[in-house]
Amino acid sequence: MIKDFERFAPKTLKEALVLLAKYGDDCKVICGGQSLLILMRQGLVSPKYIVDIKGISELSYIKDGKDGVKIGATTTHRAIEKSPVIKKKYPVLAEMETRLASIQTRNWGTIGGNVCHGDPAGDPVPVLMALNATLTVAGAKGTRSMPVDKFCLDYFEVDLRDGELLTEITIPAPLPRTGTVYTKFNVIESDLATVSVAASVTLGAGDGVCQDVRIALGAVAPTAIRARKAEKVLKGKKITDALLKEAGEVAATETEPISDIYASEEYRLELVKVLVPRMTKEALARAKKA
């Protein structure tokens, strides 16, 4: 049962930050609510005040520029899925959105709300890691930015200090000869991932050598993670099936999976060993065509 609370609906970022500064630990931010309301019904959180930022129009946008794209925190999943800019320049992001929950959820849920929820099985964060995204948060003392992989701290815990909220996601322009892919293994279509993998490969000019690689994993640790040791197996080399298999084995050693109703720890490890080579190989194929 949800306990009584007072709701505020600011129309500007400035108003929202004033409210957050005033009510501090007694306050929660909501922007869609699919995740927060469940936690409130379960009695896991009982805020006295709710700041609903869904109506802050200045935080809902997709801005394309020569250096990349900027996405406002209150932009809906459906807007990202359908954006011509995203489909053209960052197709993996649009592809990921098609598998995120249901259309009804994507119509109302927001990218910022998903990222700030801190669920290690969430879809967007591994993709944003593979795309080398940066997050900007704002508070009464100003703004600060960080790579997305530094934002996730622990299970359902992110780097938001008192009085702060996420305002923007910045994705740099894709490098030439780069391919990025994402998949998740799940029992029920569009459900949370049992294991998810996002991979990005950038090839050198003309030599086919892996110039850069980013491999991100979801649902196998307290947060989504970069498989940095696995990346080192591939970087600076021509990618072969043998190297891909080795990368999968190494990636599995970087995880901390748990057993739950969806899969055992052992099963998740095997999924990592299979999906990392498979998705990196697909990213390589896209890079060759880019």
C-alpha positions as CSV (number, residue, x, y, z in Angstrom):
1,M,0.0,0.0,0.0
2,I,1.3,3.4,-0.9
3,K,1.6,5.9,1.9
4,D,0.3,9.4,1.6
5,F,2.6,11.9,-0.1
6,E,2.5,15.4,-1.5
7,R,3.1,15.8,-5.2
8,F,4.7,18.8,-7.0
9,A,4.7,19.3,-10.7
10,P,7.2,22.0,-11.7
11,K,7.2,23.3,-15.2
12,T,10.8,24.4,-15.3
13,L,14.1,22.8,-14.4
14,K,14.8,25.7,-12.0
15,E,11.6,25.1,-10.1
16,A,12.4,21.4,-9.8
17,L,15.9,22.1,-8.4
18,V,14.4,24.5,-5.8
19,L,12.0,21.8,-4.7
20,L,14.7,19.1,-4.5
21,A,17.0,21.4,-2.5
22,K,14.1,22.2,-0.1
23,Y,12.9,18.7,0.6
24,G,16.1,16.7,0.3
25,D,16.0,13.1,1.5
26,D,12.2,13.2,2.0
27,C,11.8,13.7,-1.7
28,K,11.8,11.4,-4.8
29,V,11.8,12.4,-8.5
30,I,9.3,10.8,-10.8
31,C,9.3,10.9,-14.6
32,G,7.0,8.2,-15.9
33,G,6.7,6.2,-12.7
34,Q,6.6,2.6,-13.9
35,S,9.5,1.7,-11.7
36,L,9.1,4.1,-8.7
37,L,5.4,3.3,-8.2
38,I,6.1,-0.4,-7.9
39,L,8.7,0.3,-5.2
40,M,6.3,2.5,-3.4
41,R,3.5,-0.2,-3.5
42,Q,6.0,-2.7,-2.1
43,G,6.8,-0.3,0.7
44,L,10.5,-0.3,-0.3
45,V,10.5,3.5,-0.5
46,S,8.0,5.9,1.2
47,P,8.8,9.5,0.2
48,K,6.9,12.3,1.8
49,Y,7.2,14.4,-1.3
50,I,7.2,13.6,-5.1
51,V,8.6,16.0,-7.7
52,D,7.1,15.0,-11.0
53,I,9.3,16.4,-13.8
54,K,7.4,14.8,-16.6
55,G,5.9,18.2,-17.6
56,I,9.3,20.0,-17.9
57,S,9.3,20.5,-21.6
58,E,12.8,21.9,-21.7
59,L,14.1,18.5,-20.8
60,S,12.3,16.6,-23.6
61,Y,14.3,16.8,-26.9
62,I,16.6,15.1,-29.4
63,K,19.1,17.6,-30.7
64,D,21.4,16.6,-33.6
65,G,24.8,18.4,-34.0
66,K,28.1,17.9,-35.7
67,D,29.6,16.6,-32.6
68,G,26.8,14.1,-31.8
69,V,23.3,14.0,-30.4
70,K,21.9,15.3,-27.1
71,I,18.8,13.7,-25.6
72,G,16.9,15.3,-22.8
73,A,16.2,13.3,-19.7
74,T,12.4,13.4,-20.1
75,T,12.4,12.2,-23.7
76,T,10.2,9.2,-24.0
77,H,11.5,5.8,-25.2
78,R,9.0,5.9,-28.1
79,A,10.3,9.3,-29.3
80,I,13.8,7.8,-29.4
81,E,12.6,4.7,-31.1
82,K,10.9,6.7,-33.9
83,S,13.4,9.5,-34.3
84,P,14.8,9.8,-37.8
85,V,18.1,11.1,-36.4
86,I,18.5,8.2,-34.1
87,K,17.6,5.7,-36.8
88,K,20.1,7.1,-39.2
89,K,23.1,7.8,-36.9
90,Y,22.6,5.5,-34.0
91,P,20.3,2.6,-35.2
92,V,21.3,0.4,-32.3
93,L,19.6,2.8,-29.9
94,A,16.3,2.6,-31.9
95,E,16.7,-1.2,-32.2
96,M,17.1,-1.5,-28.4
97,E,14.0,0.6,-27.8
98,T,11.8,-1.8,-29.9
99,R,12.6,-4.5,-27.3
100,L,12.1,-2.4,-24.2
101,A,8.9,-3.4,-22.5
102,S,5.6,-2.7,-24.3
103,I,4.6,0.2,-26.6
104,Q,2.4,1.5,-23.8
105,T,5.4,1.7,-21.5
106,R,7.6,3.3,-24.2
107,N,4.9,5.9,-24.9
108,W,5.1,7.1,-21.3
109,G,8.4,6.0,-19.8
110,T,11.5,8.2,-20.2
111,I,15.1,7.5,-21.0
112,G,16.2,9.5,-17.9
113,G,13.9,7.6,-15.6
114,N,15.2,4.3,-16.8
115,V,18.9,5.3,-16.4
116,C,18.3,6.7,-13.0
117,H,16.4,3.7,-11.7
118,G,19.8,1.8,-11.8
119,D,18.4,-1.6,-12.6
120,P,21.4,-3.7,-13.8
121,A,19.0,-5.6,-16.2
122,G,17.7,-2.4,-17.9
123,D,18.2,-2.0,-21.6
124,P,19.5,1.5,-22.3
125,V,22.6,1.6,-20.2
126,P,24.7,-1.1,-21.9
127,V,23.9,0.5,-25.3
128,L,24.8,3.9,-24.0
129,M,28.1,2.4,-22.7
130,A,28.8,1.0,-26.1
131,L,28.1,4.4,-27.7
132,N,30.5,6.1,-25.2
133,A,27.7,8.3,-23.9
134,T,28.1,11.1,-21.3
135,L,25.5,12.1,-18.7
136,T,24.9,15.6,-17.4
137,V,23.3,16.1,-14.0
138,A,22.2,19.4,-12.5
139,G,21.8,20.7,-8.9
140,A,21.6,23.9,-7.0
141,K,25.4,24.2,-7.1
142,G,25.6,23.8,-10.9
143,T,26.0,20.9,-13.4
144,R,28.5,18.1,-13.8
145,S,29.1,15.4,-16.4
146,M,30.4,11.9,-16.3
147,P,30.7,8.8,-18.6
148,V,27.6,6.6,-18.2
149,D,29.7,3.7,-16.8
150,K,30.7,6.0,-13.9
151,F,27.1,6.8,-13.1
152,C,26.0,3.3,-12.1
153,L,27.3,2.6,-8.5
154,D,25.4,-0.5,-7.2
155,Y,22.1,-2.3,-7.4
156,F,19.5,0.5,-8.0
157,E,22.1,3.1,-6.9
158,V,23.4,5.9,-9.2
159,D,25.7,8.9,-8.8
160,L,23.0,11.5,-8.0
161,R,23.8,13.6,-5.0
162,D,21.2,15.3,-2.8
163,G,19.3,17.9,-4.9
164,E,20.5,16.7,-8.2
165,L,18.7,15.2,-11.2
166,L,19.7,13.9,-14.6
167,T,19.1,16.5,-17.4
168,E,20.9,15.3,-20.5
169,I,22.5,12.3,-22.3
170,T,25.2,13.2,-24.9
171,I,26.3,10.6,-27.5
172,P,29.3,11.5,-29.6
173,A,29.2,11.3,-33.4
174,P,30.0,7.8,-34.5
175,L,33.5,7.3,-35.9
176,P,34.0,6.0,-39.5
177,R,34.0,2.2,-39.9
178,T,32.2,1.7,-36.7
179,G,29.4,-0.9,-36.0
180,T,27.4,-1.2,-32.8
181,V,24.9,-3.9,-31.9
182,Y,22.7,-4.9,-28.9
183,T,20.8,-8.0,-27.9
184,K,19.3,-9.5,-24.8
185,F,18.4,-13.0,-23.9
186,N,15.1,-13.2,-22.1
187,V,12.4,-15.8,-21.5
188,I,9.4,-13.5,-22.3
189,E,9.7,-11.1,-25.3
190,S,10.3,-7.5,-24.2
191,D,10.9,-8.6,-20.6
192,L,14.0,-7.6,-18.6
193,A,17.2,-9.2,-19.7
194,T,18.5,-12.4,-18.3
195,V,21.8,-11.3,-19.9
196,S,22.3,-8.5,-22.3
197,V,25.3,-7.5,-24.5
198,A,26.1,-4.4,-26.4
199,A,29.2,-4.3,-28.6
200,S,30.9,-1.6,-30.7
201,V,33.8,-2.2,-33.1
202,T,35.8,0.5,-34.9
203,L,38.2,-0.6,-37.7
204,G,41.3,1.0,-38.9
205,A,41.4,2.5,-42.4
206,G,42.1,-0.2,-45.0
207,D,43.8,-2.7,-42.7
208,G,40.9,-4.4,-41.0
209,V,42.5,-4.0,-37.5
210,C,40.3,-3.4,-34.5
211,Q,41.1,0.2,-33.7
212,D,38.7,0.4,-30.8
213,V,36.1,-1.9,-29.2
214,R,33.6,-1.5,-26.4
215,I,31.7,-4.4,-24.8
216,A,29.0,-3.7,-22.2
217,L,27.1,-6.3,-20.3
218,G,23.8,-6.1,-18.4
219,A,22.2,-8.3,-15.7
220,V,25.5,-10.0,-14.8
221,A,26.7,-7.8,-12.0
222,P,25.3,-5.2,-9.5
223,T,25.4,-2.7,-12.4
224,A,25.8,-2.8,-16.1
225,I,29.5,-3.1,-16.8
226,R,32.2,-2.7,-19.4
227,A,34.1,-5.9,-20.1
228,R,37.4,-4.1,-20.3
229,K,39.6,-7.2,-20.1
230,A,37.7,-8.8,-23.0
231,E,38.1,-5.6,-25.0
232,K,41.9,-5.8,-24.6
233,V,41.8,-9.3,-26.2
234,L,40.6,-7.7,-29.4
235,K,41.9,-4.2,-29.5
236,G,44.8,-3.6,-32.0
237,K,44.3,-7.0,-33.7
238,K,42.5,-8.4,-36.7
239,I,39.5,-10.1,-35.1
240,T,39.2,-13.8,-35.7
241,D,36.8,-16.5,-34.4
242,A,39.5,-17.7,-32.0
243,L,40.0,-14.2,-30.6
244,L,36.2,-13.8,-30.3
245,K,35.9,-17.0,-28.3
246,E,38.7,-15.9,-26.0
247,A,37.0,-12.6,-25.5
248,G,33.8,-14.4,-24.5
249,E,35.7,-16.5,-22.0
250,V,37.5,-13.5,-20.5
251,A,34.3,-11.5,-20.4
252,A,32.7,-14.2,-18.2
253,T,35.4,-13.8,-15.6
254,E,34.6,-10.1,-15.3
255,T,31.0,-10.7,-14.2
256,E,29.3,-11.3,-10.8
257,P,26.0,-13.0,-11.8
258,I,23.4,-14.2,-9.4
259,S,20.9,-17.1,-9.5
260,D,17.2,-16.1,-9.6
261,I,13.9,-17.3,-11.0
262,Y,15.1,-16.5,-14.5
263,A,18.5,-18.2,-14.6
264,S,21.2,-19.7,-12.5
265,E,24.6,-18.1,-12.1
266,E,26.2,-20.8,-14.3
267,Y,23.6,-20.3,-17.0
268,R,24.3,-16.6,-17.1
269,L,28.0,-17.3,-17.4
270,E,27.4,-19.5,-20.4
271,L,25.2,-16.9,-22.0
272,V,28.1,-14.3,-21.7
273,K,30.5,-16.8,-23.3
274,V,28.1,-17.2,-26.2
275,L,26.6,-13.7,-26.7
276,V,29.9,-11.7,-26.4
277,P,31.5,-13.4,-29.4
278,R,28.3,-13.5,-31.4
279,M,27.5,-9.8,-30.9
280,T,31.0,-8.6,-31.4
281,K,31.2,-10.5,-34.6
282,E,28.0,-8.8,-35.7
283,A,29.4,-5.4,-34.7
284,L,32.5,-6.2,-36.8
285,A,30.3,-7.0,-39.8
286,R,28.5,-3.7,-39.5
287,A,31.8,-1.9,-39.1
288,K,33.0,-3.4,-42.4
289,K,29.9,-2.0,-44.1
290,A,29.9,1.4,-42.5
